[in-house]
């Protein structure tokens, strides 16, 4: 709505979309201070007036700043607290239901970051703590300090490397939109849409990845649904502890996403989809400037010297 997917959409339209989502039974809203930056939190805050706040669980994130085309990641205690206070103000709420560390600061022991988040829980400013793009070992270290409620990362037909270690530890659903439009998606991306520069959407990888889409599309036709609904349904079928977070700026797409709940997959359907996905997607999920769980290890707590 506010960043990374082309020009930000008109605020009244997005508030209408959020209200429509809530009216359809959507109860979890996910944002971040880097979306905009800051403007998406302000938008969400405006949308949750007049009794709407009580109808949803609200999640936001901290740790990433984006200036002059460069990302910076911080997890030191002072920054954690300052970000939380700022998000509370922009969202115009007294408490954030789920507060994520958006990316892991590899210069700060995870125990230090979680220790400050634990204080925010005790102060009633946040209810639950989450991590985004964290490795299995980082998750375990964090959980030893305070229970980690949620892990946010991409698990989809498009990206399944998390199944080896992270999912067993925990126990961008549509592949960044690829299964909604297929290879034609790249033709419609506007300036400001990060996917124009995503390795998986570049010409040297797109032809290979197009074959994946075509096979998924064939199964979707057989099931009487769209490829995006099929991709979402696959995530839904991974268990009741898995929650897709699909994003959209259009009411018709939101309704289509909700329709994925009605798509039922047999064991044979899942096996067929996973067989297609096992052929492998070409290209990394993100460019080198964006950190992921694969480079999220932090130094041991013994190395930390507070200032």
C-alpha positions as CSV (number, residue, x, y, z in Angstrom):
1,X,0.0,0.0,0.0
2,X,2.7,2.5,1.0
3,X,6.1,1.2,-0.3
4,X,8.1,-1.1,-2.5
5,X,5.3,-2.1,-4.9
6,X,5.2,1.0,-7.1
7,X,3.6,4.4,-6.3
8,X,1.8,4.5,-3.0
9,X,-2.0,4.3,-3.4
10,X,-4.5,7.0,-2.3
11,X,-5.1,6.9,1.4
12,X,-8.9,6.9,1.3
13,X,-8.9,3.9,-1.1
14,X,-6.5,2.0,1.2
15,X,-8.6,2.8,4.3
16,X,-11.6,1.5,2.5
17,X,-9.7,-1.7,1.6
18,X,-8.7,-2.2,5.2
19,X,-12.3,-1.7,6.4
20,X,-13.5,-4.2,3.8
21,X,-10.9,-6.7,4.9
22,X,-12.1,-6.4,8.5
23,X,-15.7,-6.7,7.4
24,X,-14.8,-10.0,5.7
25,X,-13.3,-11.4,8.8
26,X,-9.6,-10.5,8.5
27,X,-8.4,-10.1,12.0
28,X,-4.6,-9.8,11.6
29,X,-3.0,-6.6,10.2
30,X,0.8,-6.6,9.5
31,X,2.9,-3.5,8.9
32,X,6.4,-2.1,9.6
33,X,8.0,1.2,10.4
34,X,10.1,0.9,7.2
35,X,7.0,0.7,5.0
36,X,6.8,4.2,3.6
37,X,8.9,4.7,5.7
38,X,6.4,5.4,8.5
39,X,3.5,6.2,6.3
40,X,1.9,2.7,6.4
41,X,1.8,2.8,10.2
42,X,0.1,6.2,10.0
43,X,-2.4,4.8,7.5
44,X,-3.2,1.8,9.7
45,X,-3.7,4.1,12.7
46,X,-6.2,6.2,10.8
47,X,-8.0,3.1,9.5
48,X,-8.4,1.7,13.1
49,X,-10.4,4.6,14.4
50,X,-14.1,4.3,15.6
51,X,-13.9,0.9,17.2
52,X,-11.9,-0.9,14.4
53,X,-8.9,-1.4,16.7
54,X,-10.7,-3.8,18.9
55,X,-11.5,-6.1,15.9
56,X,-7.9,-6.8,14.9
57,X,-4.6,-8.1,16.1
58,X,-2.0,-5.5,15.1
59,X,1.6,-6.4,14.2
60,X,4.4,-4.1,13.3
61,X,8.2,-4.3,13.1
62,X,11.4,-2.4,13.7
63,X,15.1,-2.7,13.0
64,X,15.4,-1.6,9.3
65,X,15.9,1.9,8.1
66,X,16.1,2.8,4.4
67,X,17.8,6.0,3.3
68,X,19.4,7.1,0.1
69,X,18.9,3.6,-1.4
70,X,20.6,1.9,1.4
71,X,19.3,-0.4,4.2
72,X,20.6,-0.3,7.7
73,X,19.8,-2.7,10.5
74,X,19.9,-2.0,14.2
75,X,19.0,-4.0,17.3
76,X,20.6,-2.1,20.1
77,X,18.4,-1.4,23.2
78,X,18.1,2.3,22.7
79,X,17.1,1.9,19.1
80,X,14.6,-0.8,20.0
81,X,12.8,1.4,22.6
82,X,12.9,4.5,20.4
83,X,11.3,2.6,17.5
84,X,8.6,1.1,19.7
85,X,7.7,4.5,21.1
86,X,7.5,6.0,17.6
87,X,5.4,3.2,16.2
88,X,2.9,3.5,19.1
89,X,2.6,7.2,18.3
90,X,2.2,6.7,14.5
91,X,-0.4,3.9,15.0
92,X,-2.1,6.0,17.8
93,X,-2.4,2.9,20.1
94,X,-1.4,2.2,23.6
95,X,-0.1,-1.3,22.9
96,X,1.2,-3.3,19.9
97,X,-0.1,-6.9,19.8
98,X,2.9,-8.4,18.0
99,X,6.2,-6.6,17.7
100,X,8.8,-8.1,15.3
101,X,12.4,-7.5,14.8
102,X,12.2,-7.1,11.1
103,X,15.9,-8.1,10.4
104,X,18.6,-9.3,12.7
105,X,21.4,-7.0,13.7
106,X,24.4,-9.2,13.3
107,X,26.5,-6.8,15.5
108,X,24.3,-7.1,18.6
109,X,23.8,-10.4,20.5
110,X,20.2,-11.4,20.0
111,X,19.9,-11.8,23.8
112,X,20.4,-8.1,24.2
113,X,17.7,-7.1,21.7
114,X,15.2,-9.6,23.1
115,X,16.1,-8.4,26.6
116,X,14.9,-4.9,25.7
117,X,11.8,-6.3,24.0
118,X,11.0,-8.2,27.1
119,X,11.1,-5.0,29.1
120,X,8.6,-3.5,26.7
121,X,6.3,-6.5,27.3
122,X,6.6,-6.0,31.0
123,X,5.7,-2.3,30.6
124,X,2.6,-3.2,28.6
125,X,3.7,-1.5,25.4
126,X,3.8,-4.7,23.4
127,X,2.1,-8.1,24.1
128,X,4.1,-10.5,22.1
129,X,7.5,-10.7,20.4
130,X,8.3,-12.0,16.9
131,X,11.3,-12.3,14.7
132,X,11.6,-11.9,10.9
133,X,14.2,-13.6,8.8
134,X,16.0,-15.3,11.7
135,X,18.0,-18.5,11.6
136,X,17.1,-21.5,13.7
137,X,20.0,-20.9,16.1
138,X,19.0,-17.2,16.5
139,X,15.4,-18.3,17.2
140,X,16.5,-20.7,19.9
141,X,18.8,-18.1,21.6
142,X,16.0,-15.5,21.5
143,X,13.4,-17.9,22.9
144,X,15.6,-18.7,25.8
145,X,15.3,-15.0,26.9
146,X,11.6,-14.6,26.3
147,X,9.0,-16.7,24.4
148,X,9.0,-15.9,20.7
149,X,5.4,-16.0,19.5
150,X,5.8,-15.8,15.7
151,X,8.5,-16.1,13.0
152,X,7.9,-14.2,9.7
153,X,9.7,-15.3,6.6
154,X,8.9,-16.6,3.2
155,X,7.6,-20.2,3.0
156,X,5.9,-21.0,-0.2
157,X,6.0,-23.1,-3.4
158,X,8.5,-20.4,-4.5
159,X,10.8,-20.8,-1.4
160,X,11.1,-24.0,0.6
161,X,14.6,-23.9,2.0
162,X,13.2,-23.0,5.4
163,X,11.8,-26.5,5.8
164,X,15.2,-28.1,6.5
165,X,15.8,-26.4,9.9
166,X,13.7,-23.4,10.6
167,X,10.2,-24.9,10.3
168,X,11.2,-27.9,12.6
169,X,12.6,-25.3,15.1
170,X,9.3,-23.3,15.1
171,X,7.0,-25.8,14.1
172,X,5.3,-14.2,1.1
173,X,2.9,-17.0,0.5
174,X,2.4,-16.1,-3.1
175,X,6.1,-16.0,-4.0
176,X,6.2,-12.2,-4.3
177,X,3.1,-12.2,-6.5
178,X,4.6,-14.6,-9.1
179,X,1.7,-17.1,-8.8
180,X,-0.9,-14.3,-9.2
181,X,0.3,-13.2,-12.6
182,X,3.1,-15.6,-13.7
183,X,5.9,-14.3,-15.9
184,X,3.7,-11.5,-17.3
185,X,3.9,-9.9,-13.9
186,X,7.3,-8.3,-14.7
187,X,5.7,-6.5,-17.7
188,X,3.3,-4.6,-15.4
189,X,5.7,-3.6,-12.6
190,X,6.0,0.2,-12.2
191,X,8.9,2.2,-11.1
192,X,9.4,1.9,-7.3
193,X,8.4,-1.8,-7.3
194,X,11.3,-3.8,-5.8
195,X,10.4,-6.9,-7.8
196,X,11.8,-5.2,-11.0
197,X,15.2,-5.8,-9.5
198,X,14.6,-9.1,-7.8
199,X,17.0,-11.8,-9.1
200,X,14.1,-14.3,-9.7
201,X,12.4,-11.8,-12.1
202,X,15.5,-11.2,-14.2
203,X,15.6,-12.5,-17.8
204,X,18.3,-15.1,-17.1
205,X,16.0,-16.7,-14.5
206,X,12.5,-15.9,-15.6
207,X,12.3,-18.4,-18.5
208,X,13.1,-21.3,-16.1
209,X,10.7,-20.0,-13.4
210,X,8.0,-19.6,-16.0
211,X,7.8,-23.4,-16.4
212,X,7.1,-23.6,-12.6
213,X,4.2,-21.2,-13.0
214,X,2.7,-23.0,-16.0
215,X,2.7,-26.3,-14.2
216,X,1.0,-24.7,-11.1
217,X,-1.5,-23.0,-13.4
218,X,-2.5,-26.3,-14.9
219,X,-3.2,-27.8,-11.5
220,X,-5.2,-24.6,-10.5
221,X,-7.3,-25.0,-13.7
222,X,-8.1,-28.5,-12.7
223,X,-9.0,-27.5,-9.1
224,X,-11.2,-24.6,-10.4
225,X,-9.2,-21.9,-8.7
226,X,-6.5,-19.3,-9.6
227,X,-2.8,-20.0,-9.3
228,X,-2.5,-17.5,-6.5
229,X,-5.3,-19.2,-4.6
230,X,-3.6,-22.6,-5.1
231,X,-0.3,-21.2,-3.8
232,X,-2.1,-19.7,-0.7
233,X,-4.0,-22.9,-0.2
234,X,-0.7,-24.9,-0.1
235,X,0.5,-22.6,2.7
236,X,-2.8,-23.0,4.6
237,X,-2.4,-26.7,4.4
238,X,0.9,-26.7,6.2
239,X,-0.8,-26.5,9.6
240,X,-2.9,-24.4,11.9
241,X,0.2,-22.7,13.3
242,X,1.0,-21.3,9.8
243,X,-0.5,-17.9,8.8
244,X,0.0,-16.5,5.3
245,X,0.3,-12.7,5.1
246,X,-0.7,-11.8,1.5
247,X,-0.7,-8.2,0.6
248,X,-2.8,-6.3,-1.9
249,X,-4.1,-2.9,-2.9
250,X,-7.3,-4.0,-4.6
251,X,-10.5,-5.2,-3.0
252,X,-11.1,-7.8,-5.8
253,X,-7.7,-9.4,-5.0
254,X,-8.4,-9.4,-1.3
255,X,-11.7,-11.3,-2.0
256,X,-9.7,-13.7,-4.2
257,X,-7.2,-14.3,-1.4
258,X,-10.0,-15.0,1.0
259,X,-11.4,-17.5,-1.5
260,X,-8.2,-19.6,-1.1
261,X,-9.6,-20.8,2.2
262,X,-12.2,-22.8,0.2
263,X,-9.5,-24.6,-1.9
264,X,-9.1,-28.1,-0.5
265,X,-5.9,-30.1,-1.3
266,X,-5.6,-33.8,-1.0
267,X,-2.3,-35.5,-0.1
268,X,-1.9,-36.2,-3.8
269,X,-2.4,-32.6,-4.7
270,X,0.2,-31.5,-2.2
271,X,2.6,-34.1,-3.4
272,X,2.2,-33.0,-7.0
273,X,2.8,-29.3,-6.1
274,X,5.8,-30.2,-4.1
275,X,7.2,-32.3,-6.9
276,X,7.0,-29.3,-9.2
277,X,8.6,-27.0,-6.7
278,X,11.4,-29.5,-6.1
279,X,12.7,-28.7,-9.5
280,X,14.0,-25.5,-7.9
281,X,13.5,-21.8,-8.5
282,X,16.3,-19.9,-10.2
283,X,17.6,-16.8,-8.6
284,X,18.0,-15.6,-5.0
285,X,14.9,-14.2,-3.2
286,X,16.5,-10.8,-2.7
287,X,19.5,-8.8,-3.9
288,X,22.6,-8.7,-1.8
289,X,21.6,-5.4,-0.1
290,X,18.8,-7.2,1.8
291,X,19.6,-9.5,4.7
292,X,17.7,-12.8,5.2
293,X,17.7,-15.6,7.8
294,X,20.8,-17.1,6.0
295,X,23.0,-14.3,7.3
296,X,21.3,-13.5,10.6
297,X,23.8,-15.0,13.2
298,X,24.7,-12.6,16.0
299,X,27.8,-12.6,18.3
300,X,27.6,-14.3,21.7
301,X,26.2,-12.4,24.6
302,X,29.6,-12.4,26.3
303,X,31.0,-10.0,23.7
304,X,28.4,-7.3,24.5
305,X,29.5,-4.2,26.3
306,X,26.6,-1.8,27.0
307,X,27.1,1.9,26.7
